[in-house]
Amino acid sequence: MGKSQPHYTKEFKQQAVQLFKTSGKTKTQIARYLGIYDSALNKWCKEFDEQGKEAFPGKGYQTSIEEEMKRLKRENDILRQERDILKKAMSIFAQPQP
């Protein structure tokens, strides 16, 4: 069996990047200290520089805009269902009573 890839939290990645930026040490030194590959730290630094606080979105790889879009679509679906139920109820109540 192969080794599973370790999962690091968003906070860990941000702290690793901040440690590199503030310590004055090389990426290799920081990576060894943290017990990670220097290529991982290199990737995290690049992603943090490009995306800032939006970096490392977690599982699903969604940015805040994508999360908001997903939430709005879900809300829109619920509203459509409610509207359809109300239309059916109106047609039932609009029928003449015997």
The first five atom37 places (N, CA, C, CB, O) and aatype in JSON, in Angstrom:
{
  "aatype": [12, 7, 11, 15, 5, 14, 8, 18, 16, 11, 6, 13, 11, 5, 5, 0, 19, 5, 10, 13, 11, 16, 15, 7, 11, 16, 11, 16, 5, 9, 0, 1, 18, 10, 7, 9, 18, 3, 15, 0, 10, 2, 11, 17, 4, 11, 6, 13, 3, 6, 5, 7, 11, 6, 0, 13, 14, 7, 11, 7, 18, 5, 16, 15, 9, 6, 6, 6, 12, 11, 1, 10, 11, 1, 6, 2, 3, 9, 10, 1, 5, 6, 1, 3, 9, 10, 11, 11, 0, 12, 15, 9, 13, 0, 5, 14, 5, 14],
  "atom_mask": [
    [1, 1, 1, 1, 1],
    [1, 1, 1, 0, 1],
    [1, 1, 1, 1, 1],
    [1, 1, 1, 1, 1],
    [1, 1, 1, 1, 1],
    [1, 1, 1, 1, 1],
    [1, 1, 1, 1, 1],
    [1, 1, 1, 1, 1],
    [1, 1, 1, 1, 1],
    [1, 1, 1, 1, 1],
    [1, 1, 1, 1, 1],
    [1, 1, 1, 1, 1],
    [1, 1, 1, 1, 1],
    [1, 1, 1, 1, 1],
    [1, 1, 1, 1, 1],
    [1, 1, 1, 1, 1],
    [1, 1, 1, 1, 1],
    [1, 1, 1, 1, 1],
    [1, 1, 1, 1, 1],
    [1, 1, 1, 1, 1],
    [1, 1, 1, 1, 1],
    [1, 1, 1, 1, 1],
    [1, 1, 1, 1, 1],
    [1, 1, 1, 0, 1],
    [1, 1, 1, 1, 1],
    [1, 1, 1, 1, 1],
    [1, 1, 1, 1, 1],
    [1, 1, 1, 1, 1],
    [1, 1, 1, 1, 1],
    [1, 1, 1, 1, 1],
    [1, 1, 1, 1, 1],
    [1, 1, 1, 1, 1],
    [1, 1, 1, 1, 1],
    [1, 1, 1, 1, 1],
    [1, 1, 1, 0, 1],
    [1, 1, 1, 1, 1],
    [1, 1, 1, 1, 1],
    [1, 1, 1, 1, 1],
    [1, 1, 1, 1, 1],
    [1, 1, 1, 1, 1],
    [1, 1, 1, 1, 1],
    [1, 1, 1, 1, 1],
    [1, 1, 1, 1, 1],
    [1, 1, 1, 1, 1],
    [1, 1, 1, 1, 1],
    [1, 1, 1, 1, 1],
    [1, 1, 1, 1, 1],
    [1, 1, 1, 1, 1],
    [1, 1, 1, 1, 1],
    [1, 1, 1, 1, 1],
    [1, 1, 1, 1, 1],
    [1, 1, 1, 0, 1],
    [1, 1, 1, 1, 1],
    [1, 1, 1, 1, 1],
    [1, 1, 1, 1, 1],
    [1, 1, 1, 1, 1],
    [1, 1, 1, 1, 1],
    [1, 1, 1, 0, 1],
    [1, 1, 1, 1, 1],
    [1, 1, 1, 0, 1],
    [1, 1, 1, 1, 1],
    [1, 1, 1, 1, 1],
    [1, 1, 1, 1, 1],
    [1, 1, 1, 1, 1],
    [1, 1, 1, 1, 1],
    [1, 1, 1, 1, 1],
    [1, 1, 1, 1, 1],
    [1, 1, 1, 1, 1],
    [1, 1, 1, 1, 1],
    [1, 1, 1, 1, 1],
    [1, 1, 1, 1, 1],
    [1, 1, 1, 1, 1],
    [1, 1, 1, 1, 1],
    [1, 1, 1, 1, 1],
    [1, 1, 1, 1, 1],
    [1, 1, 1, 1, 1],
    [1, 1, 1, 1, 1],
    [1, 1, 1, 1, 1],
    [1, 1, 1, 1, 1],
    [1, 1, 1, 1, 1],
    [1, 1, 1, 1, 1],
    [1, 1, 1, 1, 1],
    [1, 1, 1, 1, 1],
    [1, 1, 1, 1, 1],
    [1, 1, 1, 1, 1],
    [1, 1, 1, 1, 1],
    [1, 1, 1, 1, 1],
    [1, 1, 1, 1, 1],
    [1, 1, 1, 1, 1],
    [1, 1, 1, 1, 1],
    [1, 1, 1, 1, 1],
    [1, 1, 1, 1, 1],
    [1, 1, 1, 1, 1],
    [1, 1, 1, 1, 1],
    [1, 1, 1, 1, 1],
    [1, 1, 1, 1, 1],
    [1, 1, 1, 1, 1],
    [1, 1, 1, 1, 1]
  ],
  "atom_positions": [
    [[0.82, -1.19, 0.0], [0.0, 0.0, 0.0], [0.87, 1.25, 0.0], [-0.94, 0.0, 1.2], [1.9, 1.3, 0.66]],
    [[0.44, 2.25, -0.74], [1.18, 3.5, -0.79], [0.82, 4.39, 0.38], [0.0, 0.0, 0.0], [-0.21, 4.21, 1.03]],
    [[1.67, 5.35, 0.64], [1.42, 6.29, 1.71], [0.34, 7.27, 1.28], [2.71, 7.04, 2.11], [0.3, 7.7, 0.12]],
    [[-0.53, 7.62, 2.21], [-1.52, 8.64, 1.89], [-0.87, 10.01, 2.05], [-2.79, 8.51, 2.8], [0.03, 10.21, 2.87]],
    [[-1.34, 10.93, 1.26], [-0.77, 12.27, 1.28], [-1.26, 13.01, 2.53], [-1.14, 13.06, -0.01], [-2.46, 12.98, 2.81]],
    [[-0.38, 13.64, 3.27], [-0.82, 14.33, 4.48], [-1.7, 15.53, 4.14], [0.38, 14.79, 5.31], [-1.53, 16.16, 3.1]],
    [[-2.63, 15.82, 5.03], [-3.54, 16.96, 4.84], [-3.18, 18.03, 5.88], [-5.05, 16.52, 4.98], [-3.11, 17.76, 7.07]],
    [[-2.97, 19.23, 5.4], [-2.63, 20.34, 6.28], [-3.77, 21.35, 6.27], [-1.3, 21.0, 5.85], [-4.36, 21.62, 5.22]],
    [[-4.07, 21.9, 7.42], [-5.16, 22.87, 7.53], [-4.76, 24.2, 6.89], [-5.55, 23.08, 9.0], [-3.58, 24.48, 6.66]],
    [[-5.77, 24.99, 6.63], [-5.55, 26.32, 6.08], [-4.68, 27.16, 7.02], [-6.89, 27.03, 5.81], [-3.78, 27.88, 6.59]],
    [[-4.96, 27.04, 8.32], [-4.22, 27.81, 9.32], [-2.74, 27.41, 9.34], [-4.83, 27.62, 10.71], [-1.86, 28.26, 9.44]],
    [[-2.48, 26.1, 9.24], [-1.1, 25.62, 9.23], [-0.35, 26.19, 8.02], [-1.05, 24.08, 9.21], [0.78, 26.66, 8.14]],
    [[-1.0, 26.16, 6.87], [-0.36, 26.67, 5.65], [-0.08, 28.16, 5.76], [-1.24, 26.4, 4.43], [1.0, 28.63, 5.39]],
    [[-1.05, 28.92, 6.28], [-0.86, 30.36, 6.43], [0.26, 30.66, 7.42], [-2.16, 31.02, 6.89], [1.07, 31.57, 7.2]],
    [[0.31, 29.91, 8.51], [1.36, 30.13, 9.5], [2.73, 29.77, 8.95], [1.07, 29.33, 10.76], [3.72, 30.43, 9.25]],
    [[2.79, 28.72, 8.13], [4.06, 28.33, 7.51], [4.56, 29.43, 6.58], [3.9, 27.0, 6.74], [5.74, 29.75, 6.58]],
    [[3.65, 29.99, 5.8], [4.02, 31.08, 4.88], [4.48, 32.3, 5.68], [2.82, 31.45, 3.95], [5.48, 32.92, 5.33]],
    [[3.75, 32.65, 6.73], [4.11, 33.81, 7.55], [5.46, 33.58, 8.25], [3.02, 34.09, 8.6], [6.26, 34.51, 8.36]],
    [[5.7, 32.35, 8.7], [6.98, 32.03, 9.33], [8.12, 32.24, 8.35], [6.99, 30.59, 9.85], [9.17, 32.79, 8.7]],
    [[7.92, 31.81, 7.1], [8.96, 32.01, 6.08], [9.2, 33.5, 5.84], [8.56, 31.32, 4.76], [10.34, 33.96, 5.76]],
    [[8.1, 34.25, 5.72], [8.23, 35.67, 5.38], [8.85, 36.49, 6.51], [6.89, 36.24, 5.04], [9.52, 37.5, 6.25]],
    [[8.64, 36.08, 7.75], [9.11, 36.9, 8.88], [10.41, 36.4, 9.5], [8.06, 36.96, 9.93], [11.07, 37.16, 10.21]],
    [[10.78, 35.15, 9.26], [11.94, 34.6, 9.97], [13.28, 34.94, 9.33], [11.8, 33.11, 10.05], [14.31, 34.97, 10.01]],
    [[13.28, 35.19, 8.04], [14.54, 35.45, 7.35], [15.3, 34.17, 7.0], [0.0, 0.0, 0.0], [16.42, 34.24, 6.51]],
    [[14.69, 33.03, 7.25], [15.32, 31.75, 6.91], [14.87, 31.32, 5.51], [14.97, 30.66, 7.96], [13.91, 31.85, 4.96]],
    [[15.57, 30.34, 4.96], [15.21, 29.85, 3.63], [13.99, 28.95, 3.72], [16.4, 29.1, 2.98], [13.64, 28.46, 4.79]],
    [[13.37, 28.74, 2.58], [12.21, 27.84, 2.52], [12.6, 26.43, 2.93], [11.6, 27.83, 1.11], [11.83, 25.74, 3.6]],
    [[13.78, 26.01, 2.54], [14.24, 24.66, 2.9], [14.39, 24.52, 4.41], [15.59, 24.35, 2.21], [14.0, 23.5, 4.97]],
    [[14.94, 25.53, 5.07], [15.09, 25.48, 6.52], [13.74, 25.44, 7.23], [15.9, 26.68, 7.0], [13.54, 24.67, 8.17]],
    [[12.82, 26.27, 6.77], [11.48, 26.3, 7.37], [10.78, 24.96, 7.13], [10.63, 27.47, 6.78], [10.15, 24.42, 8.04]],
    [[10.88, 24.44, 5.93], [10.22, 23.17, 5.61], [10.76, 22.04, 6.49], [10.42, 22.83, 4.12], [9.99, 21.24, 7.01]],
    [[12.06, 21.98, 6.65], [12.65, 20.95, 7.51], [12.18, 21.1, 8.95], [14.19, 21.01, 7.46], [11.87, 20.11, 9.61]],
    [[12.12, 22.34, 9.43], [11.67, 22.62, 10.78], [10.23, 22.15, 10.99], [11.79, 24.12, 11.09], [9.89, 21.6, 12.04]],
    [[9.38, 22.37, 9.98], [7.97, 22.0, 10.08], [7.7, 20.54, 9.7], [7.14, 22.9, 9.19], [6.62, 20.02, 9.95]],
    [[8.7, 19.89, 9.11], [8.52, 18.49, 8.72], [7.72, 18.32, 7.45], [0.0, 0.0, 0.0], [7.0, 17.33, 7.28]],
    [[7.85, 19.28, 6.55], [7.14, 19.22, 5.26], [8.17, 19.31, 4.14], [6.07, 20.36, 5.14], [9.34, 19.63, 4.37]],
    [[7.72, 19.01, 2.94], [8.59, 19.15, 1.77], [8.73, 20.62, 1.41], [8.04, 18.34, 0.57], [7.77, 21.39, 1.53]],
    [[9.93, 21.01, 0.98], [10.13, 22.41, 0.58], [9.32, 22.76, -0.65], [11.61, 22.69, 0.32], [8.97, 23.93, -0.85]],
    [[9.0, 21.77, -1.48], [8.16, 22.04, -2.66], [6.74, 22.41, -2.22], [8.12, 20.79, -3.61], [6.09, 23.23, -2.87]],
    [[6.27, 21.82, -1.12], [4.94, 22.16, -0.6], [4.93, 23.6, -0.1], [4.52, 21.19, 0.53], [4.01, 24.36, -0.4]],
    [[5.96, 23.97, 0.66], [6.04, 25.34, 1.17], [6.17, 26.33, 0.01], [7.25, 25.48, 2.13], [5.58, 27.41, 0.05]],
    [[6.93, 25.96, -1.0], [7.08, 26.81, -2.18], [5.72, 27.05, -2.84], [8.08, 26.17, -3.19], [5.39, 28.17, -3.21]],
    [[4.96, 25.98, -2.99], [3.63, 26.06, -3.6], [2.7, 26.93, -2.75], [3.02, 24.65, -3.78], [1.96, 27.76, -3.28]],
    [[2.75, 26.73, -1.43], [1.89, 27.52, -0.54], [2.23, 29.0, -0.6], [2.02, 27.02, 0.89], [1.34, 29.85, -0.6]],
    [[3.52, 29.32, -0.66], [3.94, 30.73, -0.75], [3.43, 31.36, -2.04], [5.47, 30.84, -0.67], [2.94, 32.49, -2.05]],
    [[3.56, 30.63, -3.12], [3.11, 31.14, -4.42], [1.6, 31.35, -4.4], [3.51, 30.16, -5.56], [1.11, 32.39, -4.86]],
    [[0.86, 30.37, -3.88], [-0.6, 30.48, -3.83], [-1.03, 31.64, -2.93], [-1.22, 29.15, -3.32], [-1.96, 32.37, -3.26]],
    [[-0.36, 31.81, -1.8], [-0.68, 32.9, -0.88], [-0.39, 34.26, -1.52], [0.1, 32.75, 0.43], [-1.16, 35.2, -1.34]],
    [[0.71, 34.37, -2.25], [1.05, 35.62, -2.92], [0.03, 35.97, -4.0], [2.45, 35.53, -3.53], [-0.29, 37.15, -4.2]],
    [[-0.48, 34.95, -4.7], [-1.44, 35.19, -5.78], [-2.85, 35.48, -5.26], [-1.48, 34.0, -6.7], [-3.55, 36.33, -5.8]],
    [[-3.27, 34.76, -4.21], [-4.67, 34.83, -3.79], [-4.9, 35.49, -2.44], [-5.23, 33.47, -3.75], [-6.04, 35.79, -2.09]],
    [[-3.86, 35.73, -1.69], [-4.01, 36.38, -0.39], [-4.86, 35.55, 0.56], [0.0, 0.0, 0.0], [-4.63, 34.35, 0.72]],
    [[-5.84, 36.19, 1.19], [-6.68, 35.5, 2.17], [-7.58, 34.44, 1.53], [-7.54, 36.5, 2.92], [-8.1, 33.57, 2.23]],
    [[-7.76, 34.5, 0.24], [-8.59, 33.52, -0.46], [-7.82, 32.22, -0.72], [-9.08, 34.1, -1.79], [-8.41, 31.24, -1.19]],
    [[-6.56, 32.19, -0.42], [-5.74, 30.99, -0.65], [-6.16, 29.88, 0.3], [-4.23, 31.32, -0.47], [-6.69, 30.14, 1.38]],
    [[-5.91, 28.67, -0.1], [-6.19, 27.47, 0.69], [-7.66, 27.35, 1.09], [-5.33, 27.47, 1.94], [-7.98, 27.36, 2.28]],
    [[-8.55, 27.25, 0.12], [-9.98, 27.21, 0.43], [-10.45, 25.95, 1.13], [-10.76, 27.39, -0.81], [-11.57, 25.93, 1.65]],
    [[-9.67, 24.9, 1.15], [-10.08, 23.68, 1.83], [-10.7, 22.68, 0.88], [0.0, 0.0, 0.0], [-10.53, 22.77, -0.34]],
    [[-11.42, 21.72, 1.45], [-12.01, 20.67, 0.64], [-13.03, 21.28, -0.31], [-12.67, 19.6, 1.52], [-13.76, 22.2, 0.06]],
    [[-13.07, 20.78, -1.52], [-13.98, 21.31, -2.52], [-13.34, 22.42, -3.33], [0.0, 0.0, 0.0], [-13.85, 22.77, -4.4]],
    [[-12.25, 22.97, -2.85], [-11.5, 24.01, -3.56], [-12.39, 25.15, -4.02], [-10.79, 23.41, -4.76], [-12.38, 25.53, -5.19]],
    [[-13.17, 25.7, -3.09], [-14.06, 26.79, -3.44], [-13.56, 28.1, -2.83], [-15.48, 26.5, -2.97], [-13.17, 28.17, -1.67]],
    [[-13.58, 29.11, -3.65], [-13.29, 30.44, -3.14], [-14.56, 30.98, -2.52], [-12.75, 31.39, -4.27], [-15.62, 30.37, -2.65]],
    [[-14.48, 32.11, -1.85], [-15.67, 32.67, -1.21], [-16.75, 33.01, -2.24], [-15.29, 33.93, -0.4], [-17.94, 32.91, -1.94]],
    [[-16.34, 33.42, -3.43], [-17.31, 33.72, -4.49], [-18.03, 32.45, -4.92], [-16.61, 34.38, -5.7], [-19.25, 32.47, -5.12]],
    [[-17.3, 31.36, -5.06], [-17.93, 30.1, -5.45], [-18.86, 29.59, -4.36], [-16.86, 29.05, -5.76], [-19.93, 29.06, -4.66]],
    [[-18.47, 29.76, -3.09], [-19.33, 29.35, -1.98], [-20.61, 30.17, -1.97], [-18.59, 29.5, -0.65], [-21.69, 29.62, -1.77]],
    [[-20.49, 31.47, -2.18], [-21.67, 32.34, -2.23], [-22.57, 31.96, -3.39], [-21.25, 33.82, -2.34], [-23.8, 31.94, -3.25]],
    [[-21.98, 31.65, -4.53], [-22.76, 31.24, -5.71], [-23.53, 29.95, -5.4], [-21.83, 31.03, -6.93], [-24.71, 29.83, -5.75]],
    [[-22.88, 29.0, -4.76], [-23.52, 27.74, -4.41], [-24.68, 27.98, -3.44], [-22.5, 26.77, -3.79], [-25.75, 27.39, -3.59]],
    [[-24.45, 28.84, -2.45], [-25.5, 29.15, -1.48], [-26.7, 29.82, -2.14], [-24.94, 30.06, -0.38], [-27.84, 29.5, -1.83]],
    [[-26.43, 30.75, -3.06], [-27.52, 31.45, -3.75], [-28.3, 30.51, -4.67], [-26.95, 32.61, -4.57], [-29.52, 30.61, -4.77]],
    [[-27.6, 29.59, -5.33], [-28.31, 28.62, -6.18], [-29.22, 27.73, -5.34], [-27.3, 27.75, -6.96], [-30.35, 27.44, -5.73]],
    [[-28.72, 27.3, -4.18], [-29.52, 26.46, -3.29], [-30.75, 27.24, -2.8], [-28.66, 25.98, -2.08], [-31.85, 26.7, -2.76]],
    [[-30.55, 28.5, -2.43], [-31.66, 29.34, -1.99], [-32.67, 29.55, -3.12], [-31.14, 30.7, -1.48], [-33.88, 29.54, -2.9]],
    [[-32.15, 29.74, -4.33], [-33.01, 29.94, -5.5], [-33.87, 28.7, -5.76], [-32.17, 30.27, -6.74], [-35.05, 28.82, -6.09]],
    [[-33.3, 27.52, -5.61], [-34.05, 26.27, -5.79], [-35.19, 26.16, -4.77], [-33.11, 25.06, -5.67], [-36.3, 25.76, -5.1]],
    [[-34.89, 26.52, -3.53], [-35.91, 26.47, -2.49], [-37.04, 27.44, -2.79], [-35.29, 26.78, -1.11], [-38.22, 27.09, -2.63]],
    [[-36.71, 28.63, -3.22], [-37.73, 29.63, -3.55], [-38.59, 29.18, -4.73], [-37.06, 30.97, -3.88], [-39.8, 29.41, -4.73]],
    [[-37.99, 28.54, -5.71], [-38.77, 28.01, -6.84], [-39.76, 26.94, -6.37], [-37.84, 27.42, -7.92], [-40.91, 26.92, -6.79]],
    [[-39.29, 26.06, -5.49], [-40.17, 25.02, -4.98], [-41.33, 25.63, -4.2], [-39.38, 24.04, -4.08], [-42.47, 25.19, -4.34]],
    [[-41.05, 26.62, -3.39], [-42.1, 27.29, -2.63], [-43.09, 27.97, -3.56], [-41.51, 28.32, -1.66], [-44.3, 27.92, -3.33]],
    [[-42.59, 28.6, -4.6], [-43.47, 29.26, -5.57], [-44.37, 28.25, -6.26], [-42.64, 30.02, -6.61], [-45.57, 28.5, -6.43]],
    [[-43.82, 27.1, -6.65], [-44.61, 26.07, -7.32], [-45.7, 25.53, -6.4], [-43.72, 24.94, -7.79], [-46.82, 25.27, -6.84]],
    [[-45.36, 25.36, -5.13], [-46.36, 24.89, -4.16], [-47.49, 25.91, -4.02], [-45.71, 24.63, -2.78], [-48.67, 25.54, -3.98]],
    [[-47.13, 27.18, -3.96], [-48.16, 28.22, -3.85], [-49.03, 28.29, -5.09], [-47.5, 29.58, -3.6], [-50.23, 28.53, -4.98]],
    [[-48.46, 28.1, -6.26], [-49.25, 28.09, -7.51], [-50.27, 26.96, -7.47], [-48.34, 27.94, -8.74], [-51.43, 27.16, -7.84]],
    [[-49.84, 25.78, -7.03], [-50.75, 24.64, -6.96], [-51.85, 24.89, -5.93], [-49.99, 23.36, -6.6], [-53.01, 24.55, -6.16]],
    [[-51.48, 25.48, -4.81], [-52.47, 25.79, -3.79], [-53.49, 26.8, -4.3], [-51.79, 26.31, -2.52], [-54.68, 26.67, -4.02]],
    [[-53.04, 27.8, -5.02], [-53.95, 28.81, -5.59], [-54.93, 28.18, -6.57], [-53.14, 29.92, -6.3], [-56.11, 28.53, -6.58]],
    [[-54.44, 27.24, -7.4], [-55.35, 26.62, -8.37], [-56.37, 25.75, -7.66], [-54.56, 25.78, -9.39], [-57.51, 25.64, -8.12]],
    [[-56.0, 25.14, -6.54], [-56.95, 24.33, -5.78], [-58.01, 25.23, -5.13], [-56.21, 23.5, -4.7], [-59.2, 24.92, -5.19]],
    [[-57.6, 26.32, -4.53], [-58.55, 27.22, -3.86], [-59.36, 28.04, -4.85], [-57.81, 28.15, -2.91], [-60.43, 28.54, -4.49]],
    [[-58.88, 28.19, -6.08], [-59.6, 28.98, -7.07], [-60.74, 28.19, -7.71], [-58.64, 29.47, -8.15], [-61.61, 28.77, -8.36]],
    [[-60.74, 26.87, -7.54], [-61.81, 26.05, -8.1], [-63.11, 26.34, -7.36], [-61.45, 24.53, -8.02], [-63.12, 26.53, -6.15]],
    [[-64.24, 26.37, -8.12], [-65.54, 26.63, -7.47], [-65.91, 25.49, -6.51], [-66.66, 26.81, -8.55], [-65.67, 24.32, -6.79]],
    [[-66.48, 25.86, -5.41], [-66.89, 24.89, -4.4], [-68.29, 24.39, -4.73], [-66.84, 25.52, -2.97], [-69.15, 25.2, -5.1]],
    [[-68.57, 23.08, -4.61], [-69.9, 22.56, -4.93], [-70.92, 22.89, -3.87], [-69.85, 21.08, -5.12], [-72.09, 22.52, -3.99]]
  ]
}
